[in-house]
């Protein structure tokens, strides 16, 4: 390095190599430097205001920041805000019956919106997310109800659960031909014209008109909707024959069909059950 | 290495450094104090500046019982005099943005950076700020002297007034901006009663600080280093674009006028190297270097040069609006013969037509039909097929109305849930869930079209209607 700067008047730093290669000093613009320092100040202020340094020695966890902000607190505030909006509706729902909620158009709209999650959590696993049912599980969106589709019955069904029973008729009671004959007339929707219907005592539960009895939950045999839809490539006729042969929930036949709706009375609050009843009613089949 | 070679190498290196030394990089180290000279373009610049008065005074116009132009974000409405645009019609905004983007392009292609030089808020606010500076501190030479002078009461007083005025303009800018988004009169009331919302207060604070910093201190640095448009606009300019240009054929070689020299004895060009064009430049560039990124094409150098030319008795227009092709004597095509202009104009017209169509054809109501997907259809006990729809009625009227819904589609169609009309609140979307039942034998295929109609009357008896096609889905 030279003692005297051989290139005076130039903004070099005095670092010169190979006689004339020199390092110039071109600082960034002032506004850039201001922005640079301001962003560092910002960072310091941020560290004071918000939690920043993790794993402090002495097991104190982390710096808490002067405002005491936490993500959890913010989340809880958000939830409280939502609940404040919901509170007047929820209060109204608590003081009304499901039938009254249904009559109040605005409240019913709120209920349907808020019960969607409840339905997804508690009902959709069996009945499908849109109430479309599934193999072995009833459709909630149609107009055919075993126990009745009015709002109070729906509340009762959710609260208490349902477990109907049909005895197995295969073997001793009905011959294969008789089962075949009955099943064919059921699929055609004309079971009442079959003499076996009365002769074999079907009439006792399914009624003289074959439309079922709501208090028992016996199926309507004359309409186009079947409680048990065919699975695995069988036909509707096969499915009906199976039901007649082995019954439903019949203790004497291990191959009997299983059809049980669990009770939700002890799992859900009264409010939630009301909401769900309104939701189910509004799926398309309420009566 | 021979001595001769060594000297050659040294000379080459020196030349390199020399080149770098002459490349002036304006990074704001020195405040540019531009001289103000009256002239044709200066006057036009004032008129262009005045365009921004709309920004300051527009919010105070009323239309009926509300603000004439209001971007009501909390309620998601945009009022434009008699028309109210809801978010559903926001596609018009896209066309509006397209219109302005192309307008920028077409203007730049024809006459250069008119936006930058005359209309840009950065230019206009800086112009206003420096005008105040000149009124308080005097012409550039005096300003430079004052900047260097030690702080005393006189300097402090002048500077204080200047900065307070700047801050006031910044504050008014912030208030005016916010006033487009909330009721302007209420805003002032809130300001005086210290009742401002956090959003309004912080927006005003941000604009005050932004205006003060950008127009007071950053100035041409914004055009040089921050603004993306500045660079984009440079790309749109070509050899046929008329821009403020120094006529180097006529001006060079430049040289000072010697006292007493006769004009006919002068062997130099018309440029008398007085430096006035540089003195008046708000970005501190020398137009005689040719087109450059720093030139915002404000044309103030034209005024300066013309004044000097008149003084020394030479024809004006040494610096003038001229394209590079014209300057070089090349044949130039008139504006209407240039495809670029044609294409831009076509896009402009399309965008305008779209906006016009949109504003004229805003319906009273608009319905949307959402077919339930889960399940797609439900079989009923009587053998009919049921589909579920959510009808969303958007009421664009200024009153709540009853809307009747009906449907046409396959034979035997039954609409359930539409007996009562839907009470549609104004400027809101009101949903209604409906069911449609069709006997299975009437379905000709898996999906058949179905049309929903919404009709009603306003309070003054005007009829309105809207319809929407959807599908009815049945089993295979």
Interface residues (C-beta under 8 A of the other chain):
Chain A: X10 X19 X20 X28 X29 X30 X31 X32 X109 X112 X128 X129 X130 X131 X132 X139 X141 X142 X143 X144 X220 X223 X224 X225 X282 X284 X285
Chain B: X10 X13 X14 X21 X27 X28 X29 X217 X218 X221 X225 X372 X373 X374 X375 X378 X379 X380 X381 X382 X383 X386 X388 X431 X433 X435
